[in-house]
């Protein structure tokens, strides 16, 4: 019998924004690591259902459940995750806050400098990347406290660590999510619940890949800032998330781990 420190046998995981990109890869990683069930969230049902079908096609016995909701709506989050947990066969053991960007209907001015726009554009980033993390975490924490165990992992961005022009509000929202996770780590440690962040840089998700392939010069310029001169792949991120979700990370909490090809360094 082979032993692996990242075995998720018997665990139920929920991943937000898992219909594509990093979230999809995390869902597949969890299924391949023996998770009892994986709850796949997206606000597009067809994307969530497609990943559910991918997991089922692996034939590994992991139950896959689609959960269609917008992370910015607390009541919807609580209802949908409760129903999904029931369908999955138990309380949620692992939450991955992956949903990001500017939400379902992003304001067209969201990527302009913050002083050139107003609250509607700011909210595009704040509601998903900050309130979305709070909402989903609030929905699962009572169940984790009851079972005295849990893992919470939030995907942030290096923008939240070092700041990015034209993405000032996004940077602030991601930094806010990291601060929230540090506070949650201190509040929840007594219940054997850990809370950590993974900070990512340019990753070859469908949207970013399309943008880069359309502008090779911009891609070359961007990669010049990376020590490892390639874009990240969703699997690069999923590997770290799997580690933080597993028993191998039981003495790690309140931390932010950059997975960024050396775009920025951390002490």
PyMOL commands that set and color helices and strands:
alter all, ss='L'
color gray80, all
select helices_A, chain A and resi 21-32+45-57+74-88+114-116+119-147+159-162+168-191+206-213+216-223+234-245+247-249
alter helices_A, ss='H'
color red, helices_A
select strands_A, chain A and resi 12-15+37-42+63-68+94-97+150-157+193-200+256-259
alter strands_A, ss='S'
color yellow, strands_A
deselect
rebuild
show_as cartoon
